[in-house]
Amino acid sequence: MEHTIQILARAGYASRGILYLVVGLLALLSAAGMGGQTTSARGALEEILSQPFGRTLLGLMIGGLAGFALWRAIQGLFDADHHGRGAKALVIRAGHLLSALTHGFLAYWAIRLMLAMGNGGQGGPLSGLDERTAMAVMVSAGALLTGIGVAHVFKGWTARFERYMTFPSSHEAWARHVCRFGLVARGVVWCIVGGMFIHSAIRLNAREIQGTGEALDWLAGSPYGQWLLGIVAAGLVAFGIYSCLEARYRHIRS
C-alpha cells in the first residue's frame, strides 16, 4: 500500500509540474509578445488535449491529478509530513486539504473535458448560497489562499523545502535556486488570487471569483506589467520544474 501511495504521489507532483510548465510558458510567450496567453490550470489541460495524442496525455494527467489529490488528503488528514497539531501545523494541513479538493475537482473537470461535456452549469460556484454565506465563504477562502501564498513565499525564501527533498550533488547548485524562485512566484500568484476572492466578497459578487489566469492578467495590466508578467511567468516555469523535482526527489512518507 505504501509503495502504491508513493507512485501516486510522485505521478501527482509530475502532473502538477507539467501544468505549471504549460501555464508559465504560455504566459512567458505572452509577456515577450510571441503569442501565448495568460491561462489557468484548466486552460493548460485544454492546451494538452489539443496536442498530438492529446487524449492519451490528458488521461495520464487525470490519473496524476487524482493521485495528487489523494496524497494531499493523506498529508492533511494523517499528517504524513509530521507537522504536528499546533496552530501553524493545522494551517499547513488545512492547505493540504484545500489542495486535495482543488486537484480532485481539476481531475473531475479534465474527465468532463475529455468527454466533451464542457464546463457544466452557468453562474458562479457559490450562486446557490445567500449573500452573507457567500461573503463569509469567499472571505475565508481568500484569507486561506493569501496565507498559503505567504507560506509559499516564506518556504521559498528560507529554502524550507530542503527538509523534504534530497538533491544529488550534481543538481544541488541550480536546483535550490530554481525551487526558491518558483515557490516565491507561486506564492505571489496565490496572494493575488486571495485578494481577488476578498474583493469579490466586498462587492458581494460570487461570479467575480478569479484564478491563476486572471491573476496573470491583473499583473499584465499593472504598471510595468509585461516585465512583471515575464518575471512571474518565469517563476511559474520554475515552480513547474520544482514540482518535477519533487516527483523524483521528495521524501514520501505515508
TORTI-397707 format. One record per atom (N, C-alpha, C): atom name; x, y, z. Coordinates in steps of 0.05 Angstrom, whole numbers, padded with zeros to 5 digits, always signed. Atoms other than C-alpha are relative to their C-alpha. Example, Ala and Ser with C-alpha at 12.3 -4.5 7.8 and 13.67 -1.06 7.14 Angstrom:
BEGIN
['N',[+00018,-00024,+00000]] ['CA',[+00246,-00090,+00156]] ['C',[+00018,+00024,+00000]] ['N',[-00016,-00024,-00001]] ['CA',[+00273,-00021,+00143]] ['C',[-00015,+00022,+00014]] 
! end
This chain:
BEGIN
['N',[+00016,-00024,+00000]] ['CA',[+00000,+00000,+00000]] ['C',[+00017,+00025,+00000]] ['N',[-00018,-00023,-00001]] ['CA',[+00056,+00048,+00018]] ['C',[+00013,+00006,-00027]] ['N',[-00013,-00003,+00026]] ['CA',[+00091,+00035,-00048]] ['C',[-00020,+00012,-00020]] ['N',[+00021,-00011,+00018]] ['CA',[+00025,+00050,-00085]] ['C',[-00004,+00029,+00004]] ['N',[+00003,-00028,-00006]] ['CA',[+00017,+00115,-00049]] ['C',[+00024,+00017,-00010]] ['N',[-00024,-00014,+00010]] ['CA',[+00088,+00135,-00066]] ['C',[-00002,+00004,-00030]] ['N',[+00003,-00002,+00029]] ['CA',[+00075,+00121,-00140]] ['C',[-00021,+00022,-00007]] ['N',[+00021,-00020,+00006]] ['CA',[+00010,+00162,-00139]] ['C',[+00010,+00028,+00007]] ['N',[-00009,-00026,-00008]] ['CA',[+00043,+00219,-00102]] ['C',[+00021,+00011,-00020]] ['N',[-00020,-00010,+00019]] ['CA',[+00102,+00223,-00150]] ['C',[-00012,+00006,-00027]] ['N',[+00015,-00006,+00025]] ['CA',[+00056,+00219,-00210]] ['C',[-00015,+00026,+00003]] ['N',[+00015,-00025,-00005]] ['CA',[+00016,+00275,-00179]] ['C',[+00019,+00024,-00001]] ['N',[-00019,-00022,+00002]] ['CA',[+00077,+00320,-00169]] ['C',[+00008,+00005,-00028]] ['N',[-00008,-00003,+00028]] ['CA',[+00097,+00307,-00241]] ['C',[-00022,+00014,-00016]] ['N',[+00023,-00012,+00014]] ['CA',[+00027,+00324,-00266]] ['C',[-00003,+00030,+00007]] ['N',[+00001,-00029,-00007]] ['CA',[+00026,+00389,-00226]] ['C',[+00023,+00015,-00013]] ['N',[-00022,-00013,+00013]] ['CA',[+00094,+00405,-00254]] ['C',[-00005,+00006,-00029]] ['N',[+00007,-00004,+00028]] ['CA',[+00070,+00396,-00325]] ['C',[-00019,+00023,-00004]] ['N',[+00020,-00021,+00002]] ['CA',[+00010,+00441,-00313]] ['C',[+00013,+00027,+00003]] ['N',[-00012,-00026,-00004]] ['CA',[+00053,+00497,-00286]] ['C',[+00021,+00007,-00022]] ['N',[-00018,-00005,+00022]] ['CA',[+00104,+00489,-00341]] ['C',[-00016,+00012,-00024]] ['N',[+00017,-00010,+00022]] ['CA',[+00048,+00499,-00392]] ['C',[-00010,+00028,+00005]] ['N',[+00010,-00026,-00007]] ['CA',[+00017,+00557,-00355]] ['C',[+00022,+00021,-00001]] ['N',[-00022,-00019,-00001]] ['CA',[+00084,+00591,-00344]] ['C',[+00011,+00006,-00028]] ['N',[-00012,-00004,+00027]] ['CA',[+00110,+00581,-00415]] ['C',[-00019,+00016,-00018]] ['N',[+00019,-00016,+00015]] ['CA',[+00045,+00608,-00446]] ['C',[+00001,+00029,+00008]] ['N',[-00001,-00027,-00010]] ['CA',[+00048,+00669,-00401]] ['C',[+00026,+00013,-00007]] ['N',[-00026,-00011,+00008]] ['CA',[+00122,+00678,-00416]] ['C',[+00000,+00009,-00029]] ['N',[+00003,-00007,+00029]] ['CA',[+00108,+00678,-00491]] ['C',[-00017,+00025,-00003]] ['N',[+00018,-00023,+00002]] ['CA',[+00052,+00728,-00480]] ['C',[+00016,+00025,+00009]] ['N',[-00015,-00023,-00010]] ['CA',[+00098,+00774,-00439]] ['C',[+00021,+00009,-00020]] ['N',[-00021,-00007,+00019]] ['CA',[+00151,+00771,-00494]] ['C',[-00012,+00008,-00027]] ['N',[+00012,-00007,+00025]] ['CA',[+00100,+00787,-00548]] ['C',[+00003,-00020,-00022]] ['N',[-00004,+00021,+00019]] ['CA',[+00109,+00720,-00582]] ['C',[-00023,-00019,-00001]] ['N',[+00024,+00017,-00001]] ['CA',[+00038,+00695,-00579]] ['C',[-00005,-00008,+00029]] ['N',[+00005,+00010,-00026]] ['CA',[+00018,+00653,-00520]] ['C',[-00024,+00015,+00013]] ['N',[+00022,-00012,-00014]] ['CA',[-00034,+00674,-00468]] ['C',[+00003,-00005,+00029]] ['N',[+00002,+00006,-00029]] ['CA',[-00047,+00680,-00394]] ['C',[-00023,-00019,+00004]] ['N',[+00021,+00020,-00004]] ['CA',[-00086,+00620,-00372]] ['C',[+00003,-00013,+00027]] ['N',[+00001,+00014,-00026]] ['CA',[-00103,+00575,-00313]] ['C',[+00007,-00029,-00005]] ['N',[-00005,+00028,+00003]] ['CA',[-00092,+00502,-00299]] ['C',[-00020,-00013,-00019]] ['N',[+00020,+00010,+00018]] ['CA',[-00157,+00488,-00336]] ['C',[+00008,+00006,-00029]] ['N',[-00010,-00007,+00026]] ['CA',[-00130,+00525,-00396]] ['C',[+00023,-00017,-00009]] ['N',[-00022,+00017,+00006]] ['CA',[-00067,+00484,-00392]] ['C',[-00009,-00028,-00008]] ['N',[+00010,+00026,+00007]] ['CA',[-00107,+00420,-00394]] ['C',[-00013,+00000,-00028]] ['N',[+00011,-00003,+00027]] ['CA',[-00144,+00445,-00456]] ['C',[+00023,+00001,-00020]] ['N',[-00023,-00001,+00018]] ['CA',[-00076,+00460,-00488]] ['C',[+00012,-00027,-00003]] ['N',[-00011,+00027,+00001]] ['CA',[-00052,+00390,-00471]] ['C',[-00018,-00017,-00018]] ['N',[+00019,+00016,+00016]] ['CA',[-00115,+00360,-00502]] ['C',[+00003,+00006,-00030]] ['N',[-00002,-00008,+00028]] ['CA',[-00103,+00399,-00567]] ['C',[+00025,-00011,-00014]] ['N',[-00025,+00010,+00012]] ['CA',[-00034,+00367,-00577]] ['C',[-00004,-00028,-00012]] ['N',[+00001,+00028,+00010]] ['CA',[-00020,+00303,-00616]] ['C',[+00000,-00020,+00023]] ['N',[+00004,+00020,-00022]] ['CA',[-00041,+00243,-00574]] ['C',[-00011,+00014,+00025]] ['N',[+00010,-00016,-00022]] ['CA',[-00077,+00294,-00531]] ['C',[-00017,-00015,+00019]] ['N',[+00017,+00015,-00018]] ['CA',[-00129,+00246,-00504]] ['C',[+00016,-00019,+00018]] ['N',[-00017,+00017,-00017]] ['CA',[-00075,+00198,-00481]] ['C',[+00014,+00016,+00021]] ['N',[-00015,-00017,-00019]] ['CA',[-00035,+00254,-00449]] ['C',[-00019,+00010,+00022]] ['N',[+00020,-00009,-00020]] ['CA',[-00098,+00281,-00415]] ['C',[-00008,-00022,+00019]] ['N',[+00006,+00023,-00018]] ['CA',[-00114,+00212,-00389]] ['C',[+00021,-00005,+00021]] ['N',[-00022,+00002,-00019]] ['CA',[-00045,+00208,-00357]] ['C',[-00001,+00022,+00020]] ['N',[+00003,-00023,-00019]] ['CA',[-00056,+00277,-00327]] ['C',[-00022,-00005,+00020]] ['N',[+00023,+00006,-00018]] ['CA',[-00123,+00255,-00298]] ['C',[+00009,-00019,+00022]] ['N',[-00010,+00019,-00020]] ['CA',[-00090,+00196,-00264]] ['C',[+00019,+00013,+00020]] ['N',[-00019,-00014,-00018]] ['CA',[-00034,+00240,-00237]] ['C',[-00014,+00020,+00019]] ['N',[+00014,-00019,-00017]] ['CA',[-00081,+00294,-00212]] ['C',[-00017,-00014,+00022]] ['N',[+00015,+00015,-00020]] ['CA',[-00125,+00243,-00177]] ['C',[+00018,-00011,+00021]] ['N',[-00020,+00010,-00019]] ['CA',[-00064,+00212,-00145]] ['C',[+00010,+00022,+00018]] ['N',[-00010,-00022,-00016]] ['CA',[-00040,+00280,-00122]] ['C',[-00021,+00009,+00020]] ['N',[+00021,-00006,-00019]] ['CA',[-00108,+00295,-00092]] ['C',[-00001,-00019,+00023]] ['N',[+00000,+00020,-00021]] ['CA',[-00105,+00230,-00053]] ['C',[+00024,+00005,+00019]] ['N',[-00024,-00004,-00016]] ['CA',[-00034,+00245,-00029]] ['C',[-00004,+00025,+00018]] ['N',[+00005,-00024,-00015]] ['CA',[-00054,+00315,-00007]] ['C',[-00019,-00005,+00023]] ['N',[+00020,+00007,-00020]] ['CA',[-00113,+00286,+00031]] ['C',[+00014,-00015,+00023]] ['N',[-00016,+00016,-00020]] ['CA',[-00065,+00237,+00066]] ['C',[+00017,+00019,+00017]] ['N',[-00016,-00020,-00015]] ['CA',[-00019,+00295,+00084]] ['C',[-00016,+00016,+00020]] ['N',[+00017,-00017,-00017]] ['CA',[-00076,+00336,+00112]] ['C',[-00013,-00015,+00023]] ['N',[+00016,+00015,-00020]] ['CA',[-00115,+00282,+00149]] ['C',[+00018,-00016,+00019]] ['N',[-00016,+00019,-00016]] ['CA',[-00059,+00236,+00173]] ['C',[+00028,+00011,+00006]] ['N',[-00025,-00013,-00007]] ['CA',[-00001,+00286,+00179]] ['C',[+00024,-00016,-00009]] ['N',[-00022,+00017,+00011]] ['CA',[+00046,+00246,+00133]] ['C',[+00027,+00014,+00003]] ['N',[-00026,-00014,-00002]] ['CA',[+00099,+00301,+00139]] ['C',[+00007,+00007,+00029]] ['N',[-00005,-00003,-00029]] ['CA',[+00095,+00301,+00216]] ['C',[+00002,+00030,+00008]] ['N',[+00000,-00028,-00009]] ['CA',[+00077,+00375,+00225]] ['C',[-00010,+00003,+00028]] ['N',[+00010,-00002,-00027]] ['CA',[+00040,+00361,+00290]] ['C',[-00028,+00012,+00000]] ['N',[+00027,-00010,-00003]] ['CA',[-00023,+00393,+00317]] ['C',[-00001,+00029,+00010]] ['N',[-00001,-00028,-00008]] ['CA',[-00001,+00464,+00333]] ['C',[-00015,+00017,-00020]] ['N',[+00016,-00018,+00017]] ['CA',[-00036,+00525,+00303]] ['C',[+00013,+00002,-00028]] ['N',[-00013,-00002,+00026]] ['CA',[+00016,+00532,+00247]] ['C',[-00003,-00026,-00015]] ['N',[+00002,+00026,+00013]] ['CA',[+00014,+00457,+00233]] ['C',[-00028,-00004,-00012]] ['N',[+00027,+00003,+00010]] ['CA',[-00062,+00458,+00227]] ['C',[-00006,+00017,-00024]] ['N',[+00003,-00016,+00023]] ['CA',[-00059,+00515,+00178]] ['C',[+00012,-00013,-00025]] ['N',[-00014,+00015,+00022]] ['CA',[-00009,+00476,+00135]] ['C',[-00017,-00023,-00009]] ['N',[+00016,+00024,+00007]] ['CA',[-00053,+00414,+00138]] ['C',[-00026,+00008,-00013]] ['N',[+00024,-00010,+00014]] ['CA',[-00115,+00455,+00120]] ['C',[+00006,+00007,-00029]] ['N',[-00009,-00007,+00027]] ['CA',[-00076,+00480,+00060]] ['C',[+00002,-00025,-00017]] ['N',[-00002,+00025,+00015]] ['CA',[-00062,+00408,+00040]] ['C',[-00028,-00011,-00007]] ['N',[+00027,+00009,+00006]] ['CA',[-00136,+00391,+00045]] ['C',[-00013,+00017,-00022]] ['N',[+00010,-00018,+00022]] ['CA',[-00154,+00452,+00002]] ['C',[+00013,-00009,-00026]] ['N',[-00014,+00009,+00024]] ['CA',[-00102,+00428,-00048]] ['C',[-00012,-00027,-00010]] ['N',[+00013,+00026,+00008]] ['CA',[-00134,+00358,-00047]] ['C',[-00026,+00005,-00014]] ['N',[+00025,-00006,+00012]] ['CA',[-00202,+00388,-00063]] ['C',[+00004,+00013,-00028]] ['N',[-00006,-00014,+00025]] ['CA',[-00173,+00433,-00117]] ['C',[+00008,-00019,-00022]] ['N',[-00010,+00019,+00020]] ['CA',[-00136,+00378,-00153]] ['C',[-00020,-00022,-00006]] ['N',[+00021,+00019,+00005]] ['CA',[-00193,+00330,-00144]] ['C',[-00021,+00011,-00020]] ['N',[+00019,-00012,+00018]] ['CA',[-00241,+00378,-00178]] ['C',[+00013,+00004,-00028]] ['N',[-00014,-00004,+00026]] ['CA',[-00188,+00392,-00232]] ['C',[+00000,-00027,-00015]] ['N',[+00001,+00026,+00013]] ['CA',[-00184,+00317,-00246]] ['C',[-00028,-00006,-00011]] ['N',[+00028,+00004,+00009]] ['CA',[-00260,+00314,-00250]] ['C',[-00006,+00017,-00024]] ['N',[+00005,-00018,+00023]] ['CA',[-00262,+00374,-00297]] ['C',[+00014,-00011,-00025]] ['N',[-00015,+00011,+00023]] ['CA',[-00209,+00341,-00341]] ['C',[-00014,-00024,-00012]] ['N',[+00016,+00022,+00010]] ['CA',[-00252,+00279,-00346]] ['C',[-00023,+00010,-00017]] ['N',[+00023,-00012,+00015]] ['CA',[-00311,+00322,-00368]] ['C',[+00011,+00012,-00026]] ['N',[-00012,-00011,+00025]] ['CA',[-00265,+00357,-00418]] ['C',[+00005,-00022,-00020]] ['N',[-00006,+00022,+00018]] ['CA',[-00243,+00291,-00447]] ['C',[-00026,-00011,-00012]] ['N',[+00026,+00010,+00010]] ['CA',[-00316,+00270,-00453]] ['C',[-00016,+00022,-00015]] ['N',[+00012,-00022,+00014]] ['CA',[-00331,+00337,-00486]] ['C',[-00026,+00009,+00012]] ['N',[+00025,-00008,-00014]] ['CA',[-00382,+00355,-00433]] ['C',[+00001,+00029,+00008]] ['N',[-00002,-00029,-00005]] ['CA',[-00357,+00427,-00425]] ['C',[+00002,+00006,+00030]] ['N',[-00003,-00010,-00027]] ['CA',[-00358,+00467,-00361]] ['C',[-00025,-00005,+00017]] ['N',[+00023,+00006,-00016]] ['CA',[-00428,+00448,-00339]] ['C',[-00017,+00025,+00004]] ['N',[+00020,-00020,-00005]] ['CA',[-00476,+00496,-00305]] ['C',[+00010,+00028,-00002]] ['N',[-00006,-00029,+00002]] ['CA',[-00479,+00571,-00310]] ['C',[+00001,+00011,+00028]] ['N',[-00002,-00014,-00026]] ['CA',[-00464,+00620,-00255]] ['C',[+00024,-00008,+00016]] ['N',[-00023,+00005,-00016]] ['CA',[-00412,+00622,-00202]] ['C',[-00003,-00024,+00018]] ['N',[+00001,+00024,-00016]] ['CA',[-00394,+00564,-00156]] ['C',[-00015,+00004,+00026]] ['N',[+00014,-00006,-00025]] ['CA',[-00428,+00599,-00097]] ['C',[-00028,+00012,-00006]] ['N',[+00025,-00013,+00007]] ['CA',[-00490,+00621,-00135]] ['C',[-00024,-00010,+00015]] ['N',[+00023,+00011,-00014]] ['CA',[-00536,+00576,-00094]] ['C',[-00001,+00009,+00029]] ['N',[-00001,-00009,-00028]] ['CA',[-00517,+00610,-00028]] ['C',[-00011,+00028,+00003]] ['N',[+00009,-00027,-00005]] ['CA',[-00547,+00671,+00004]] ['C',[+00025,+00018,+00003]] ['N',[-00023,-00019,+00002]] ['CA',[-00504,+00735,+00004]] ['C',[+00019,-00002,+00024]] ['N',[-00017,+00000,-00024]] ['CA',[-00479,+00731,+00076]] ['C',[+00017,-00025,+00000]] ['N',[-00016,+00025,+00000]] ['CA',[-00458,+00658,+00069]] ['C',[+00021,+00001,-00022]] ['N',[-00019,-00002,+00021]] ['CA',[-00426,+00670,+00002]] ['C',[+00023,+00019,+00007]] ['N',[-00021,-00019,-00008]] ['CA',[-00388,+00730,+00030]] ['C',[+00019,-00013,+00020]] ['N',[-00017,+00013,-00020]] ['CA',[-00364,+00690,+00090]] ['C',[+00018,-00021,-00012]] ['N',[-00016,+00020,+00013]] ['CA',[-00341,+00633,+00046]] ['C',[+00022,+00012,-00016]] ['N',[-00021,-00013,+00017]] ['CA',[-00304,+00680,-00002]] ['C',[+00022,+00013,+00016]] ['N',[-00021,-00013,-00017]] ['CA',[-00270,+00719,+00053]] ['C',[+00018,-00021,+00013]] ['N',[-00016,+00022,-00012]] ['CA',[-00249,+00654,+00087]] ['C',[+00019,-00012,-00020]] ['N',[-00016,+00011,+00021]] ['CA',[-00224,+00625,+00022]] ['C',[+00023,+00019,-00008]] ['N',[-00020,-00020,+00007]] ['CA',[-00188,+00690,+00005]] ['C',[+00022,+00002,+00020]] ['N',[-00020,-00001,-00022]] ['CA',[-00154,+00693,+00073]] ['C',[+00018,-00025,-00001]] ['N',[-00016,+00024,+00001]] ['CA',[-00133,+00620,+00067]] ['C',[+00019,+00000,-00023]] ['N',[-00017,-00001,+00023]] ['CA',[-00106,+00629,-00003]] ['C',[+00023,+00020,+00003]] ['N',[-00021,-00019,-00006]] ['CA',[-00068,+00691,+00018]] ['C',[+00020,-00011,+00019]] ['N',[-00018,+00013,-00019]] ['CA',[-00040,+00653,+00077]] ['C',[+00018,-00021,-00013]] ['N',[-00016,+00020,+00015]] ['CA',[-00018,+00597,+00031]] ['C',[+00021,+00013,-00017]] ['N',[-00019,-00015,+00017]] ['CA',[+00014,+00648,-00015]] ['C',[+00023,+00010,+00017]] ['N',[-00022,-00009,-00018]] ['CA',[+00053,+00679,+00043]] ['C',[+00018,-00023,+00008]] ['N',[-00016,+00024,-00008]] ['CA',[+00074,+00609,+00065]] ['C',[+00018,-00009,-00022]] ['N',[-00017,+00007,+00023]] ['CA',[+00099,+00594,-00005]] ['C',[+00024,+00019,-00002]] ['N',[-00022,-00019,+00002]] ['CA',[+00140,+00658,-00006]] ['C',[+00020,-00005,+00022]] ['N',[-00018,+00006,-00022]] ['CA',[+00169,+00642,+00063]] ['C',[+00015,-00026,-00005]] ['N',[-00013,+00026,+00005]] ['CA',[+00183,+00570,+00044]] ['C',[+00021,+00002,-00021]] ['N',[-00020,-00004,+00021]] ['CA',[+00219,+00593,-00019]] ['C',[+00023,+00017,+00010]] ['N',[-00021,-00019,-00009]] ['CA',[+00257,+00650,+00014]] ['C',[+00019,-00014,+00020]] ['N',[-00016,+00013,-00020]] ['CA',[+00282,+00606,+00071]] ['C',[+00010,-00028,-00008]] ['N',[-00007,+00026,+00011]] ['CA',[+00290,+00543,+00028]] ['C',[-00008,-00023,+00019]] ['N',[+00009,+00020,-00019]] ['CA',[+00250,+00503,+00079]] ['C',[-00008,-00026,-00014]] ['N',[+00006,+00024,+00016]] ['CA',[+00232,+00454,+00023]] ['C',[+00022,-00021,+00002]] ['N',[-00023,+00019,+00000]] ['CA',[+00301,+00423,+00032]] ['C',[-00003,-00021,+00022]] ['N',[+00004,+00021,-00020]] ['CA',[+00278,+00386,+00094]] ['C',[-00017,-00024,-00011]] ['N',[+00017,+00022,+00012]] ['CA',[+00231,+00345,+00049]] ['C',[+00012,-00011,-00026]] ['N',[-00012,+00009,+00025]] ['CA',[+00278,+00336,-00011]] ['C',[+00030,-00003,+00004]] ['N',[-00029,+00004,+00001]] ['CA',[+00348,+00310,-00022]] ['C',[+00009,-00001,-00028]] ['N',[-00009,-00001,+00028]] ['CA',[+00381,+00331,-00087]] ['C',[+00027,-00014,-00001]] ['N',[-00027,+00010,+00005]] ['CA',[+00441,+00294,-00116]] ['C',[+00019,+00024,-00002]] ['N',[-00019,-00022,-00001]] ['CA',[+00504,+00336,-00111]] ['C',[+00003,+00013,-00028]] ['N',[-00003,-00011,+00027]] ['CA',[+00505,+00346,-00187]] ['C',[-00023,+00020,-00006]] ['N',[+00023,-00018,+00005]] ['CA',[+00436,+00382,-00183]] ['C',[-00002,+00022,+00021]] ['N',[+00005,-00017,-00024]] ['CA',[+00442,+00418,-00116]] ['C',[+00004,+00029,-00006]] ['N',[-00007,-00028,+00004]] ['CA',[+00474,+00483,-00141]] ['C',[-00023,+00015,-00014]] ['N',[+00021,-00014,+00015]] ['CA',[+00420,+00501,-00192]] ['C',[-00028,-00006,+00010]] ['N',[+00027,+00008,-00008]] ['CA',[+00360,+00463,-00164]] ['C',[-00010,+00017,+00024]] ['N',[+00008,-00015,-00024]] ['CA',[+00360,+00502,-00098]] ['C',[-00011,+00028,-00009]] ['N',[+00008,-00027,+00009]] ['CA',[+00355,+00570,-00135]] ['C',[-00026,-00002,-00016]] ['N',[+00025,+00003,+00016]] ['CA',[+00302,+00545,-00184]] ['C',[-00024,-00004,+00018]] ['N',[+00022,+00006,-00018]] ['CA',[+00259,+00517,-00128]] ['C',[-00008,+00025,+00016]] ['N',[+00007,-00024,-00016]] ['CA',[+00264,+00581,-00086]] ['C',[-00015,+00020,-00017]] ['N',[+00013,-00019,+00019]] ['CA',[+00246,+00625,-00146]] ['C',[-00029,-00009,-00006]] ['N',[+00026,+00011,+00007]] ['CA',[+00188,+00580,-00165]] ['C',[-00020,+00002,+00023]] ['N',[+00018,-00002,-00023]] ['CA',[+00158,+00578,-00095]] ['C',[-00008,+00029,+00006]] ['N',[+00007,-00029,-00005]] ['CA',[+00162,+00654,-00086]] ['C',[-00020,+00009,-00021]] ['N',[+00018,-00009,+00021]] ['CA',[+00129,+00665,-00154]] ['C',[-00028,-00011,+00004]] ['N',[+00026,+00011,-00005]] ['CA',[+00073,+00617,-00139]] ['C',[-00014,+00013,+00024]] ['N',[+00012,-00014,-00023]] ['CA',[+00063,+00650,-00072]] ['C',[-00011,+00027,-00007]] ['N',[+00010,-00026,+00009]] ['CA',[+00056,+00718,-00105]] ['C',[-00027,-00004,-00015]] ['N',[+00025,+00004,+00015]] ['CA',[+00002,+00690,-00152]] ['C',[-00022,-00007,+00019]] ['N',[+00021,+00007,-00019]] ['CA',[-00036,+00658,-00094]] ['C',[-00009,+00024,+00017]] ['N',[+00007,-00024,-00015]] ['CA',[-00034,+00723,-00055]] ['C',[-00019,+00018,-00017]] ['N',[+00017,-00015,+00018]] ['CA',[-00064,+00759,-00116]] ['C',[-00028,-00012,-00002]] ['N',[+00026,+00014,+00002]] ['CA',[-00118,+00706,-00123]] ['C',[-00016,+00003,+00026]] ['N',[+00014,-00004,-00025]] ['CA',[-00134,+00710,-00049]] ['C',[-00012,+00028,+00003]] ['N',[+00011,-00027,+00000]] ['CA',[-00141,+00785,-00055]] ['C',[-00024,+00004,-00018]] ['N',[+00023,-00001,+00018]] ['CA',[-00188,+00776,-00113]] ['C',[-00025,-00013,+00012]] ['N',[+00023,+00012,-00014]] ['CA',[-00232,+00730,-00072]] ['C',[-00011,+00019,+00020]] ['N',[+00010,-00019,-00021]] ['CA',[-00236,+00781,-00016]] ['C',[-00013,+00024,-00014]] ['N',[+00012,-00022,+00015]] ['CA',[-00250,+00837,-00067]] ['C',[-00028,-00008,-00010]] ['N',[+00026,+00010,+00009]] ['CA',[-00307,+00794,-00096]] ['C',[-00020,+00000,+00023]] ['N',[+00018,+00001,-00023]] ['CA',[-00335,+00785,-00026]] ['C',[-00010,+00028,+00008]] ['N',[+00008,-00027,-00006]] ['CA',[-00335,+00860,-00013]] ['C',[-00021,+00010,-00019]] ['N',[+00019,-00008,+00021]] ['CA',[-00372,+00871,-00078]] ['C',[-00025,-00018,-00001]] ['N',[+00023,+00019,-00001]] ['CA',[-00420,+00814,-00060]] ['C',[-00006,-00012,-00027]] ['N',[+00004,+00011,+00026]] ['CA',[-00409,+00783,-00128]] ['C',[+00016,-00025,-00003]] ['N',[-00014,+00026,+00001]] ['CA',[-00391,+00709,-00126]] ['C',[+00010,-00006,-00028]] ['N',[-00008,+00006,+00027]] ['CA',[-00385,+00708,-00202]] ['C',[+00027,+00013,-00006]] ['N',[-00025,-00013,+00005]] ['CA',[-00323,+00752,-00197]] ['C',[+00024,-00017,+00010]] ['N',[-00022,+00017,-00010]] ['CA',[-00283,+00695,-00165]] ['C',[+00019,-00006,-00023]] ['N',[-00020,+00003,+00021]] ['CA',[-00218,+00691,-00204]] ['C',[+00021,-00021,+00007]] ['N',[-00020,+00019,-00004]] ['CA',[-00160,+00644,-00212]] ['C',[+00027,+00009,-00011]] ['N',[-00027,-00006,+00009]] ['CA',[-00089,+00640,-00238]] ['C',[+00001,+00017,-00025]] ['N',[+00000,-00015,+00025]] ['CA',[-00105,+00665,-00308]] ['C',[-00006,+00029,+00004]] ['N',[+00007,-00027,-00005]] ['CA',[-00139,+00727,-00282]] ['C',[+00021,+00015,+00016]] ['N',[-00022,-00013,-00015]] ['CA',[-00083,+00740,-00232]] ['C',[+00022,+00008,-00019]] ['N',[-00020,-00007,+00019]] ['CA',[-00034,+00739,-00290]] ['C',[-00009,+00024,-00017]] ['N',[+00011,-00023,+00015]] ['CA',[-00080,+00786,-00329]] ['C',[+00003,+00026,+00016]] ['N',[-00003,-00023,-00017]] ['CA',[-00080,+00833,-00270]] ['C',[+00029,+00011,+00000]] ['N',[-00028,-00009,+00001]] ['CA',[-00004,+00834,-00269]] ['C',[+00006,+00013,-00026]] ['N',[-00005,-00011,+00026]] ['CA',[-00002,+00847,-00344]] ['C',[-00011,+00028,-00003]] ['N',[+00013,-00026,+00003]] ['CA',[-00048,+00907,-00336]] ['C',[+00011,+00020,+00020]] ['N',[-00011,-00018,-00020]] ['CA',[-00008,+00938,-00279]] ['C',[+00024,+00016,-00012]] ['N',[-00024,-00014,+00009]] ['CA',[+00049,+00989,-00287]] ['C',[+00024,-00020,-00003]] ['N',[-00022,+00018,+00006]] ['CA',[+00109,+00954,-00318]] ['C',[-00010,-00029,-00002]] ['N',[+00014,+00026,-00001]] ['CA',[+00060,+00897,-00329]] ['C',[+00014,-00022,-00015]] ['N',[-00012,+00021,+00016]] ['CA',[+00096,+00860,-00384]] ['C',[+00026,-00011,+00014]] ['N',[-00024,+00009,-00014]] ['CA',[+00160,+00858,-00343]] ['C',[-00008,-00017,+00024]] ['N',[+00009,+00015,-00024]] ['CA',[+00123,+00836,-00280]] ['C',[-00011,-00028,-00009]] ['N',[+00011,+00026,+00010]] ['CA',[+00085,+00783,-00320]] ['C',[+00022,-00019,-00009]] ['N',[-00022,+00017,+00009]] ['CA',[+00150,+00758,-00351]] ['C',[+00015,-00012,+00024]] ['N',[-00014,+00011,-00023]] ['CA',[+00183,+00751,-00283]] ['C',[-00016,-00021,+00014]] ['N',[+00017,+00019,-00014]] ['CA',[+00124,+00716,-00251]] ['C',[-00004,-00025,-00017]] ['N',[+00003,+00023,+00018]] ['CA',[+00114,+00672,-00313]] ['C',[+00025,-00018,+00001]] ['N',[-00025,+00016,-00003]] ['CA',[+00187,+00651,-00309]] ['C',[+00001,-00015,+00026]] ['N',[+00001,+00013,-00026]] ['CA',[+00176,+00636,-00236]] ['C',[-00019,-00023,+00000]] ['N',[+00019,+00022,+00001]] ['CA',[+00116,+00592,-00252]] ['C',[+00013,-00023,-00016]] ['N',[-00015,+00021,+00013]] ['CA',[+00160,+00554,-00301]] ['C',[+00019,-00013,+00020]] ['N',[-00018,+00011,-00021]] ['CA',[+00210,+00547,-00244]] ['C',[-00015,-00017,+00020]] ['N',[+00016,+00016,-00019]] ['CA',[+00154,+00522,-00199]] ['C',[-00007,-00027,-00013]] ['N',[+00005,+00025,+00014]] ['CA',[+00137,+00470,-00252]] ['C',[+00024,-00018,+00001]] ['N',[-00024,+00016,-00003]] ['CA',[+00209,+00447,-00251]] ['C',[+00003,-00010,+00029]] ['N',[+00000,+00008,-00028]] ['CA',[+00206,+00446,-00175]] ['C',[-00018,-00024,+00005]] ['N',[+00019,+00022,-00004]] ['CA',[+00145,+00401,-00177]] ['C',[+00011,-00026,-00013]] ['N',[-00012,+00024,+00013]] ['CA',[+00180,+00354,-00226]] ['C',[+00023,-00011,+00017]] ['N',[-00021,+00009,-00018]] ['CA',[+00240,+00352,-00179]] ['C',[-00012,-00014,+00025]] ['N',[+00013,+00013,-00022]] ['CA',[+00192,+00335,-00122]] ['C',[-00009,-00028,-00008]] ['N',[+00008,+00027,+00009]] ['CA',[+00166,+00277,-00164]] ['C',[+00023,-00020,+00002]] ['N',[-00023,+00018,+00000]] ['CA',[+00236,+00249,-00165]] ['C',[+00013,-00002,+00027]] ['N',[-00017,-00001,-00024]] ['CA',[+00269,+00271,-00100]] ['C',[-00014,+00004,+00026]] ['N',[+00014,-00006,-00025]] ['CA',[+00215,+00286,-00048]] ['C',[-00001,-00025,+00017]] ['N',[+00004,+00021,-00019]] ['CA',[+00212,+00243,+00014]] ['C',[-00030,-00005,+00003]] ['N',[+00029,+00007,-00002]] ['CA',[+00144,+00208,+00012]] ['C',[-00003,-00019,+00023]] ['N',[+00005,+00017,-00023]] ['CA',[+00122,+00181,+00080]] ['C',[-00030,-00001,+00005]] ['N',[+00029,+00003,-00005]] ['CA',[+00052,+00154,+00088]] ['C',[-00006,-00014,+00026]] 
! end
